Structure formats: C-alpha cells, structure tokens
Amino acid sequence: MKKKKVLLLATGGTIASVQSDNGLKPGINPKELIQYIPEVLEYADIEYHQLLDLDSTNIGPEHWQIIVEYIKKVYENYDAFVITHGTDTMAYTAAALSYMIQNSKKPIVITGSQKPINLDVTDAKANLRDSIIYAVDDESEGVTIVFASMVIAGTRAKKTRSKSYNAFSSINFPYLALVQDNKIMRYIKAEKHEGEVDFYTKLDSNVYLLKLTPGISPDILKYLFEKYDGLIFESFGVGGIPASINEEFIELCQIYPDKLIIMATQVAKEGSNMSIYEVGNKIKAQTNFLESYDMTPEAVFAKTMWVLGNKNNSKEELEKNFYSPINYDTIWF
C-alpha cells in the first residue's frame, strides 16, 4: 500500500526545546524530531518545514494566519498535516485553525509534549508517533489535537494540567478516539466533509476576554466598550452580571448596540444558561448579547475573531454565524 505524504510543520514549543542558561527554549528542527521516532517512516512519507520557532506563550492571531496561509499554499501537495506546537496556547491554536480551515478532508493534527523529545523520559515521542498514526488513517479528517493517546476535536480542547503528561481534556464533548499500540479506537465516527476545503485568513484580533471577579469595579467597562469590536465576559456558574457593574453594563450595551458581546462562564464543564437565575435572566431581558453555552473559552475567543474578521454583515448575521456549529464546537445551538 502506498504511503501517505505527511507534512510536519514545526512551530517550536517544549517538544522541540533544549536547555539554555535561562531555561528551556525551542532549538530542535522538525527533521531532528522525526529522527527520534524513525519507525514512522515505514508507513508515512514525511516532509518537514520549520514554520515558526516560538514558545507558544508568544503565539497569537498573526501566527495562526501564517500557519493557515502556508497550509493553503501547499494543501494539494500532501495527504495530511501534523503541527508541533507548545502546550500553553495549543487549545487556542487548535480552535482558531478549526474556524480558519473548514471542510478539510485531510487531517490537520496538532501535538506537542510536556517534556522535550531529547530527554530519556519524555512524552514527546509517543505524542508525535500517535499524531502521525492518526494523520495517515483513512478515516481521519479536520482539525484535531492528539495528546497522551487521546484525540480531541480542535474546538473542545483545554489544557487542564500544567505538568502531567495527560495535559489536555475534552470539554463538554467526548474524546473522538484513542490511539494505542499503533491502532485507533474511534469513540465517535469521524465527521465526513464534502466539497472543497474553505480557508479563511482574516481575523479581527480586536477582541477582549474579561474574567469577572467578586465585587468587580465598573471602571474598566467604558474603556473596553470603546476600544474593542468584540467583548467576551466570563461570568460565574451558569451566568450573571454582578450588581457592582450591572447598571454600567446595561448602559454601555445600549450606547454600543453594534458591539458583539458574548457571555461565557468560568466553569470548565457543563456550560452557561443565563435564564436560570435572576442575576442572569434580568440582564438578558434588558440587553442584547450572545451566550457561549457549552463552548470552551478558547473556542469562543477564536470564533469571535473569525466571525468579526470574515462576516462583514449585520448584527443578525454575526449572531447566525456565531451560532453555526463548526468542528463539534457546540451541541446547544
């Protein structure tokens, strides 16, 4: 059987890091990464490209655009793509790529590690090997994270552990599959995409996410409403606006009716529903905002940028596009 052609795109991160006088920093190129797992060359024809060389703390929207533009340029030349990436912002990148590369029959797999690949004890070799195994499988499509044997939809991942090998969880949605002993056990049948792949390279990065705190002062609100095109408020529990900012929030929503306002929750699992309590229901009746429901904050952040950057339409159209499910990002809408 003919081996599939895979492009390994390196962006830096712990997986490719070496020790320096000031701590770990990226320093291993993608060809060297594969030399640690030469067995994958038996079932994949791998080419390499060093696209970025960054700690993922420094990866942002402009880098998501670089990744998407490069994949768009070479998309027809490969059967699958594997991106090595630092773990700290991996969930944001996976969510962003889910919105920026839609309807892809070819798998785009993101992976990394908690320990560098050049250490004797590391999770990097297994993660990279599993990612390539998943990428060359005929059933794999779309944007996913493969990490600690688990396959997670690109919009559902969240880093929930800072040091352990099982760093990522799938939030409010099942894991898609398990990679074990070079085999794939699928829990959910892979989504099948029809038609041409859709690439979006525009983002509106003028989006701000504010985590509400008990007794929060309203002083910051006027500045945020004036400056940003999209605002995401992480509230408590199923959602509500504290009395300390209630009046100012309502007034600013009325002054800036065209702003895209999203209400989310700080609670990782089970989502928001602002209709349940008076503190949420009353504010919902007096203002015009969207709810994120079961979406992750990472997905909400990336989707808001994508919606504002690519859908230059009315407030109603923005709402429609935000509430259109993409890559399993919600089951509520």
FENCOR-V285315 format. One record per pair of residues at least 6 apart in sequence whose C-alpha atoms are under 7 Angstrom apart, sorted by the first residue. I is the first residue (numbers start at 1). GAP is how many residues later the second one is. Records with the same first field share a line. If there is no record, write none. Layout:
I: GAP + GAP
//
This chain:
3: 40 + 41 + 42
4: 40 + 41 + 75 + 132
5: 39 + 40 + 41 + 73 + 74 + 75
6: 38 + 39 + 40 + 41 + 72 + 73 + 74 + 75
7: 39 + 40 + 41 + 71 + 73 + 74 + 75
8: 22 + 38 + 39 + 40 + 41 + 73 + 74 + 75
9: 39 + 40 + 41 + 42 + 73 + 74 + 75
10: 20 + 39 + 40 + 41 + 42 + 73 + 74 + 75
11: 39 + 40 + 41 + 42 + 43 + 73 + 74
12: 14 + 40 + 41 + 42 + 43 + 72 + 73 + 74
13: 13 + 41 + 42 + 43 + 72 + 73
14: 12 + 72 + 98 + 99 + 100 + 101 + 102
15: 97 + 98 + 100 + 101 + 102 + 109
16: 10 + 11 + 12 + 13 + 100 + 101
17: 7 + 8 + 9 + 10 + 11 + 99
18: 6 + 7 + 8 + 9
19: 6
25: 30
26: 27 + 28 + 29
29: 21
30: 18 + 19 + 20
31: 17
36: 89
37: 88 + 92
40: 89
55: 31
56: 29 + 30 + 31 + 32 + 33
57: 31 + 32
61: 144
64: 29 + 32
65: 136
68: 32 + 133
69: 132
72: 127
79: 27
80: 26 + 27 + 28 + 55 + 56
81: 26 + 27 + 28
82: 26 + 27 + 28 + 49 + 50
83: 26 + 27 + 28
84: 26 + 27 + 28
85: 25 + 26 + 27
86: 26
87: 25 + 26
91: 66 + 67 + 68 + 207
92: 206 + 207 + 210
94: 16 + 49 + 50 + 51 + 60 + 61
95: 59 + 60 + 203 + 204 + 207
96: 206 + 207
97: 46
98: 45 + 56 + 57 + 229
99: 204 + 207
100: 99 + 100 + 101
101: 97 + 98 + 99
102: 95 + 96 + 97
103: 39 + 90 + 91 + 93 + 94 + 95
104: 37 + 38 + 89 + 93
105: 36 + 37 + 88
106: 35 + 36
107: 28 + 33 + 34 + 35 + 36
108: 34 + 35 + 36
109: 22 + 26 + 34 + 35 + 36 + 37
110: 34 + 35 + 36
111: 16 + 17 + 20 + 34 + 35 + 36
112: 12 + 15
113: 10 + 11 + 14
114: 9 + 49 + 51
115: 7 + 8 + 9
116: 6 + 8
117: 7 + 8
123: 42
127: 19 + 20 + 21 + 22
130: 19 + 49
131: 15
133: 49
134: 6
139: 51
140: 50
141: 49 + 50
143: 10 + 11
144: 7 + 8 + 9 + 10
145: 6 + 7 + 8 + 9
146: 6
148: 17 + 18
149: 29 + 30 + 31
150: 25 + 27 + 28 + 29
151: 24 + 25 + 26 + 27
152: 18 + 23 + 24
153: 23 + 174 + 175
155: 144 + 172 + 173 + 174
156: 14 + 15 + 17 + 140 + 173
157: 11 + 12 + 13 + 14
158: 10 + 11 + 12 + 13
159: 8 + 9 + 10
160: 7 + 8 + 9
161: 6 + 7
171: 97 + 98 + 125
172: 97 + 98 + 122
175: 12
176: 10 + 11 + 12
177: 7 + 8 + 9 + 10 + 11
178: 6 + 7 + 8
179: 6
202: 107 + 108
203: 102 + 103 + 105 + 106 + 107
204: 101 + 102 + 104 + 105
205: 100
206: 22 + 23 + 24
207: 21 + 22 + 23 + 24 + 98
208: 20 + 22 + 23 + 24
209: 22 + 23 + 24
210: 22 + 23 + 24
211: 22 + 23 + 24
212: 21 + 22 + 23
215: 29
216: 28 + 29
217: 27 + 28
218: 26 + 27 + 30
225: 27
229: 30 + 31
230: 29 + 30 + 31 + 74
231: 29 + 30 + 31
232: 29 + 30 + 31 + 32
233: 29 + 30 + 31
234: 29 + 30 + 31 + 32
235: 6 + 29 + 30 + 31
236: 29 + 30
237: 28 + 29 + 30 + 35
238: 27 + 33 + 34 + 35 + 36
239: 26 + 33 + 34 + 35 + 41
240: 34 + 39 + 40
241: 38 + 39
250: 37
253: 34
258: 57
261: 28 + 29
262: 27 + 28 + 29 + 30
263: 26 + 27 + 28 + 29
264: 8 + 27 + 28 + 29
265: 6 + 7
270: 24
271: 22 + 23 + 24
272: 20 + 21 + 22
273: 20
274: 6 + 7
275: 6
292: 8
293: 39
294: 36 + 38
295: 34 + 35
307: 11 + 14 + 15
311: 7
323: 10
325: 8
//
